[in-house]
Structures are given as structure tokens and as C-alpha cells.
Amino acid sequence: MSEKRLNNTIFLMYLVTSNYCRRHNLSTEDFLTLDEKYEILNYVAECPDVFDSMTNEEMVDEIEQYVSQF
């Protein structure tokens, strides 16, 4: 993975985390607890291209759909 792609993926992970926390009124610690259970950030890292063109709201919707599969 190139450095540019890695930086973009890390930024997308940050956006997903902050937007999810904002919508659900969670702390970062609460989100990380969810991440341990559902591997949300791993999901983002595996398919960053999917998230790259999404709005903040669409990112959260995608994560909610992903989590609902468990």
C-alpha cells in the first residue's frame, strides 16, 4: 500500500469514528469497545474505496448496516 493510500485510509477511519460517535452520542472509548466486537475499523481498512466517495452520513449508514449483520 502506498503512503498516500495508507494516509487516506487512516483519514477515512478517523471520519467513520468521529461521525459514528457524533450520531450515536458516543465517546471514542465507547466506539473502540464496539470496534473490538465488530471490527469496524478493519472493515473500513479492507475496503477504503467504498468509503472514499461517501458523505459523512452515508459512512455512518454503511457502518450501521455492517454492524446489523452480526
N, C-alpha and C positions, 0 to 999 in steps of 0.2 A: 504494500500500500504506500503510495506516495505521501510525502509530508503534507501536501496541500489537501489530499483526500482525508488523511487522518485528522487534520485540524478541522475540516468541515464536519466530519463525523462527530468529533468531540463537541463542536458547537451545536449540532443537532441534538445530541444527548442532553446538553445543557438546556436547550429550548424546550424539549419534551418535559424535562424535570420541572422547570420553573412554571411552564404553562399548566401542567397537570396539578402541581401544588396550588397554583392560584385558583384553578377551577374548583378544586375539592377542599380548599382551605386547609392544606396540609403543610407541615413543616418539612424541610428537606430530610430530616431524620425519619419522619413517617413515610415519606416516599421511598427512602432507601430500604426500609423494612418491607414495603411492598415489592421492591425490586428484588430483594432476596428470595421472595416467594415465587414471583412471576418472571424474573429475569428480563425486565422491561428494557433496561439499557442494552443488554445483549441483543435483544430483538432489533433495536434501533441500529446497533453496530453491524448487524448482519445484513441489513437492507437499507443503508442510508439514502440510496437513490429514491426510495419510495417517499421518504420524509422530506427530501430536499425541495420539492416543489409545493409542499403543503403549507397552508396558513397555520397559524398557531392553534386555532380551533380544530382544524382538520387533524392536526397531530394528536391532540388530546382524544378526539373521537376514535382515531385509529388505535390508540393505546387502550381505550376503554373496550373496544371491540376485541382486541387481542386478549386482554385480561378476562373478558367474559367467556372465553373458550375453555377456561380451566374450571 
